[in-house]
Amino acid sequence: MPNLTSAQQVMLDVWQQHTYAEFVLKDATAALATMTAEPYVLCVPSGTGGVGRAAVYDYYATRFLPLIPSDFELIPLSQTFGEDRIVEEFVARFTHSVDMDWMIPAVPATNRKVELALVGVIRFEEGKVANEHLYWDQAGVLAQLGILKDLVAAAGIGSAAQLLRLH
């Protein structure tokens, strides 16, 4: 990353440690070690997450990390740095092979393929992750799973593929 301040480089390093703990190690304790004393996580479309250290740990340990499909893939598209945050844009791909209460609560596994655009806004305090806000097109996800039939509501269903082509 060119032209990062030392504080932004610290944020990037911590964010990379955090995502490694989540998606490679699948270790709630390691992920929490990169976070402030009172962090929060909010998946805006599903309303899931946790507020406070104990709730974030519980969310990671019971609702998120064990329920990431084995073929889950995050393809980074862009990162934007501010004084105290990183905004990261991804395309996520997976087979809905497990119940993913963190993303699509109360929807049993369909074994369908899903591809979506995902944006994270990650705020830092004193070199640690303070909070994560995660955004995605829930209508597009539900349409790909065969749950939402209204094509107007799910007009962005091909947006992830388009982002990959344009990137």
Buried (B, 14 or more C-beta within 10 A) or exposed (E): EEEEEEEBEBBBEBBEBBBBBBBEEBBBEBBBEBBBEBBBBBBBBBEBBBBEBEBBBBBBBEBBBEBBBEEBEBBEBEBEBEEBBBBBBBBBBBBBBBBBBBBBEEBEBBEEEBBBBBBBBBBBBEEBBBBBBBBBBBBBBBBBBEBBEEEEBBEBBEBBEEBBEEE
